[in-house]
Amino acid sequence: MANTEVGSGYISIIPSLKGFNSNAAFGAFSGMKLAALGVTASVAAIGSAVVAVGKQAFDSYANFEQLSGGVQKIFGSASDQVMKNAQDAYAIAGVSMNQYMDQLNSMGAALKQSFGGDVVKAAAAGNMAITDMADNASIFGTNLQSVQDAYQGFAKQNYTMLDNLKLGYGGTKTEMERLIKDANEFEKANGRAGDLTIEKYGDVVQAIHDIQEQQGIMGNSAHEASETIQGSIQTMKAAWENWLTAIADPNGDIEGMSEKLLKSVGDVAKNLIPTIARITQGLFASLPGVISGVSSELGNLIHTVIENIDFKAIAQGIADGLRG
């Protein structure tokens, strides 16, 4: 009995499937296949992005390990303070932890020598120098690297790039001595020692700081970090690199770095969106006038061209050509 029911069912189902292998059915299958391919492509794209971020995090953390090792060696007992300054540098100087440590390590030995091996003073002077570099670059629109190169040169008693700072001094030792003389006068006028010399790198760093203070350059980078488009974008880049380092660091503050990254993204949006809105409004407001003006000028041009065409000569030329 059961076999008869199965057979009857089979006979009744077969006719109903005659139309199944139709264009509609094939289209439905193709649609599902395309959807599946779309999902696969999306998953592949996400996977590629994760791999790319993972590689960036790996590279960033590898640099972090090397640079933090240098900090430990150079600054010893002051290393903790240096690392704290490095974490804060994204919002103050627009540089990542790695960029901060790289710059500080390049001048660390010269600073230590200037302060007789006092690593606390050397770290403080280095932090001041990195902030001064960022302030200088943001005020004058200079590439930060050229300012950093100048400071690295000063550490080797090479003053040819002093004019990179755009403080009104040329790139010579004599001009650096003039800058230090002006800084000493500024210090004495403000109740400070005024005993800086060109012989100590720490004094050179302090002298530049004094001149920038005198010229009102201090604190500009920190202001631009949240208030300008370029500054906030630079801050966001630094926060991104710090976040990458944190996700690969077994001791990284992922939550803290994530909050800083999100805040920096918010600052970019705050500065960028109103500007884009103004540009868009300006375009829509001026576009009709521009189009009208272009149409008018184009009409005048066509009219002038037509007026200067000798249609009679052209017709005669065509006729002569046909006869020839």
N, C-alpha and C positions, 0 to 999 in steps of 0.2 A: 504493500500500500504506500509506503513511504517513497519507494522508487518511482511509482506511478505519479505521485504528487510532484516529485522533483522534475520528472520528465515533462509533465504538463507545464510546470512553471518555466522550464527552459524554452519550450515551444512558444509560450505566450510572451516571453521577454525578447526573444530574437527579433520579431517584427518591430518592436518598439525601438530597437537600436539601429534601424536602417538609416535613420537620419542623423545619427550621432557623428559620423565621420563627414561632417559638413564644414563649410567655411566658418560658420559661427563657432562651432566647437573648436576648430583649429585656431581661430582668432583668440578664443578664451585661453586656450593652452599657451599660445604665443605671448599673450598678455601676462600670464602667470610667469612664463619663462623670463620675459623682460623685467618684470618686477623682481624676480629672484636675482637676476643679474645686477639690477640696481642696488639691491640690498648688499650683494656681494661686493660691488664696487665701493659702496659706502663703508662697509666694514674694512675693506682693504685700505681705503683712504685714511680711516681712523687709525688703523694699525700702522700705516706709514708715518702718520703724524706722531703717534706714541713713540715709535722707534727713533724718529728725528729728535724729539724732545729728550728721550733717554740718552741719546748720544751727546747732546748739548750738556745735559746734566753731568754725564760722566766726565766730559772734557773740562767743564767748569770746576767740578770737585777735584779733579786731578791737579789743576792749577792751584786751587785753594790749598791742597795739601802741601804743595811745594812752597808756596808763598808764606803760608802760616808757619812752616818750618823755618823759613828765613827770619820771620818776625821773632820767633822764640830765640834763635841764635843771636840776633843783633840786640834785641831789647830786653831779653831775659825777664827779670822781675816786673818789668813794665808791660809785658806782652798782653796781659788781660785788658789793660786800659787801651792799648793799641787796637785790639780786636773789637772792643766796644766802639771806639771811634770809627773803625772800618765799617761796622754795621750801620752806623748813623750817617755815614758819608753820602749815601744815595740821596738823602733829602737836603744835605747841607752843601755838598760839593758836586752833586750830580754824577758821582762815580760809584761803581760797585765795590764790594769788599776786595775782590781780586785786584781791581785797578788801584784801589787805595794802597793795598799792601805792596804792590809792585812799585809804585812811586815812592812810598816811604822807605822800602828796602834799598832803593837805588841811592838814597841820600843818608841812610842810617849811619854808616861808618863815619862820614864827615861830620854829622851832627854829634855823635858820641864824642869824637875827638874835640869838638868845639867846647863841649861841656865837661871835659875832663873825665869822661866815662860815666857821667850821670845819665842813666837811661830814662829816668822820669822826665828830666828837662829835655832830653833829646826827642822823646816821643811827643811831648807837648809842642816843641818847636816844629816838628815834622807835621803835626796835625794843623798847626797854624799855617804852614807853608802850603799845604794841599788846599786848604780853604781859600787862601790868598790867590792861588793859581786859578781856581774856579771863578772867583770874583772877578779877576782880571779878564779872563776869557769871556765871561758873560757881559761885562761892561763894554768891552771894545769889539765884541763879535769875532774875536780871534780864535783860531783852532786851538783847543786845549793842549794838544800834543806839542805845538810850537812853544807854548809857555812852559810846559813840563821839560822840554828839551833845554830851554834856557836855564832853568833851575839845576838841571843835572850838569850843565856846563859850569855853572858857578861853583858847584861842589868840587870841580877839578881846576878851579881858578881860571876858567875860560869865560871871558865876559863878552865875547863877540855877539852873543844873542841877547844882550841886555835890551836892545831896541825892540825885541819881540814883545816886551811888556807894554810898550807904548806909553811910558810914564814921562817921556820928555828927556830921556837920557840915551846917548848913543852906545854902540857896541864896542867899548874899549875899557881897559882897566882904569884909565883916568876918569871916564864918565861914571864908573862904579864908585870910585873914590868921591866924586862930587855928590852922587846920590847918598852915600853914607854921611858925608858932611852935612847935607841938608837934613837927613834923618836925625842926626845928633842935635842940630839946632831946634828941630821940632820937639824932640824929647825934652831938652832943657826948658823950652818954653812951656812945657806941660808938666814940669816938676819931676822929670825923670833924669836918669844918670847922664845920658848923652855921651857914652864912652865906647861906642861901637867902632870896630876896626875892620878893615878888609881882610885881615889875617885869619879871622875865624868865620867859618861858614855859618855858624849859628848867628853871628852878628850881621852877616849879609842878609840872611833870611829876615831877621828882625828889622833891618833898615828898610827893606822893600815893604814890609808890613806897615812900618811907620809912614812911608810915603803914600801908600795906598789909603791909609787912614786919613792922612792930610788931604788927599784928593777926593775923599768921600766914596771910595770904591768898596769898602768893607760891607759884607752881608748881602751883596747883590745876588749871588748865586742862590742862596737860601730863599730869597724873595721870589726869584724867577722860577724856582723849583715847583711852586704851586700856583703862580699867578700868570705865567706866560706860556704860550704854546710850545716854543722851543725848549724852555726850561722844564716844563712838565713832561715832555716827551723824553728828554734826556734822563730825568728822574725815573720814569717808567722803565726805560732800558736797563738802568742800574738795578732797579728793584727786581726786574725779570731775571737778571743774571744771579742775583742773590737768592732768589727763589729756586732756580735751577740747582745751585750749590746745595741748598738746604735739603732738597729731596733726595740727593745722593749721599748726604752726610749722615752717618749713623747718629750723630749728636746734634743734627741740624734742627733749628726752631722752625719747622714747617708752618705751623699755625701762625706764628708771628710774622714770618716772611710773606705768607699768603695775605695777611691783613694789610701789610705795607704795599704789596703789589696791587691789591684791589683799590687801596686809597690813591695810589699813583695813577691808576687807570681812570678813576673818578676825576682826578685833577685834570687829566688830559681832556676828558669829555667836557668838563666844565669850561675849559678855555677854548676848545675847538668848536663845539656845537654853536655857540653864539656867533662866532666868526663865519662859519659856514652859512648860517641863517642870514647874516648881513650880506654876504656875497650873493646868495640866491635872490634875496629881495632886490639887491642892486641890479642884478642881471635882468630880472623880470621888469623892473621899473624902466631900465634904459633900453631894453631890446626893441620895443616898438619904435622908439625914436631913431635908433641905429638903423633898423630895417627901412624905415621911411627915408632916412637920409641916404642910405645906399641906393634905394630905388630911384630917388631923385637924381643922384649923381650919375647912376647908370643910364637913366633916360637922357640926361644932358649929353653924356658921352656918345650914346647911340645917335642922337640928333646931330651932333657935331660931325661924327664920322659920315653919316648919310649926306650931309650938306657938302662935304668935300669929295664925294665920289662923283666922278664924271661918267654917268651912266651912258651918255651918248658915245663916248669913246670906247667904253666897254662893249656896247652893242655893235659898233663898227668893227671892233676887233674880232668879235665872234663871227660876224658876217664874212669878213675877209678870210677867217680861218676855214669856214665852211666852203667858200668858193675855191680856196686853195686845195 
